[in-house]
C-alpha cells in the first residue's frame, strides 16, 4: 500500500505527528510525508492522511484551500484526517465543538471515502508522547482499510 501523509504546521507540532505516523507504518507500507505546499498530485497513493493544527478555532486556511483544490482527486482515494488542538484538554464538554468547528470543515471538502479521524491534544510546539503513541496506533489501524 502507498500512503501519503500531508500536513501543514506553524510551530512543528503537526509535523512531528506526521513524521511519527510515518515511522509507525513505514515497515508495512510505502510512505511519503510532505507539507501541503510541496504537493502537486497524489499519484498512486491509496491512502491520504491529512493533518492540521487548529489556530484561532479553525483548521489552517492552507489545509482547507488545499482540500478544495484537490477535491476531485481525493474522490478516488481513501482519506484520513488528524488535527492537533488544545481544546481536547476540556474533555467531553467540547466534543461537539471539536466535531462541528474543527472536523466538519475538513470533511466537507473531502468527497472521497473518509476512513478515520483523530483528534490529538497539543499546543504550540508541544505534544505529549502519549498523544504521539495514540497517533501511531491509529495510523497502523488505517492500513486495514
C-alpha angles and dihedrals in degrees: 000000000000116000128190117198109197124182148152124215138181102195103014102263096111091043089054090054092047092052092046090053090052091050091051098052107026092097090059103037142020103262133192125184120200140162107243092244087066095053124097100159140359093224112178097355111135095188124036117194114195122195132189138165120229115242124177090357095304141088111257112284090229091061094047091050091046092053091049093048093050099036094117094052091045090057087075096048139074106244133197127186132207128182132190116212142147095228091084087075088074092062126207092351090078101034093106091046092052092049096046101038104030109025101031096059089054095046092049089063095049115079096175130080113301106208099179149356129202131190116201129190113236142128139203107329094339137095128159124244090242090061091047090053090049090053092050093051091046092051092048090055090051090066089071092067 
